[in-house]
Amino acid sequence: MTTQKPQKQTEHSRNFEKYKGYYDHGFWNAKMLKNAVVKKAITADEFEGITGEAYTK
């Protein structure tokens, strides 16, 4: 019998999917997402997950 480790499920802020869609479809750029981090709409980790870039202030 093999035991499977429970998969770690990442919780995202409530705006993550919406802003990711904006970025993926070209409506928003990285600068706009940085502003969303400053306003605490998404986290710096979420910024990095969406853009693939490291978040810097």
C-alpha positions as CSV (number, residue, x, y, z in Angstrom):
1,M,0.0,0.0,0.0
2,T,1.4,3.4,-1.0
3,T,0.6,6.5,0.9
4,Q,0.1,9.7,-1.0
5,K,1.1,13.0,0.5
6,P,-1.7,15.4,0.5
7,Q,-1.2,18.0,-2.1
8,K,-0.6,21.5,-0.8
9,Q,-3.3,23.7,-2.1
10,T,-2.4,27.3,-2.6
11,E,-4.9,29.9,-1.4
12,H,-5.0,33.0,-3.5
13,S,-6.5,36.4,-2.7
14,R,-10.0,36.9,-4.1
15,N,-8.7,39.1,-6.9
16,F,-6.0,36.7,-8.1
17,E,-8.0,35.0,-10.9
18,K,-9.5,38.3,-12.2
19,Y,-6.1,40.1,-12.3
20,K,-4.4,37.0,-13.8
21,G,-7.0,37.1,-16.6
22,Y,-6.4,40.8,-17.2
23,Y,-2.6,40.1,-17.5
24,D,-2.9,37.0,-19.6
25,H,-5.3,38.7,-22.1
26,G,-3.0,41.8,-22.4
27,F,-5.4,44.2,-20.7
28,W,-2.9,44.8,-17.8
29,N,0.9,44.9,-17.7
30,A,3.4,44.2,-14.9
31,K,3.4,47.8,-13.7
32,M,-0.4,47.7,-13.3
33,L,-0.1,44.5,-11.3
34,K,2.6,46.1,-9.1
35,N,0.1,48.8,-8.2
36,A,-2.4,46.1,-7.3
37,V,0.3,44.7,-4.8
38,V,0.8,48.2,-3.3
39,K,-3.0,48.5,-2.8
40,K,-3.0,45.0,-1.3
41,A,-5.4,43.6,-3.9
42,I,-2.9,40.8,-4.6
43,T,0.3,39.6,-2.8
44,A,3.9,39.9,-4.1
45,D,3.9,36.1,-4.4
46,E,0.8,36.2,-6.6
47,F,2.5,39.0,-8.7
48,E,5.4,36.6,-9.3
49,G,3.1,33.7,-10.1
50,I,1.2,35.8,-12.7
51,T,4.1,37.5,-14.4
52,G,7.0,35.1,-13.8
53,E,9.0,38.1,-12.6
54,A,10.4,38.8,-9.2
55,Y,8.5,41.6,-7.4
56,T,10.5,44.6,-6.5
57,K,9.3,47.9,-5.2
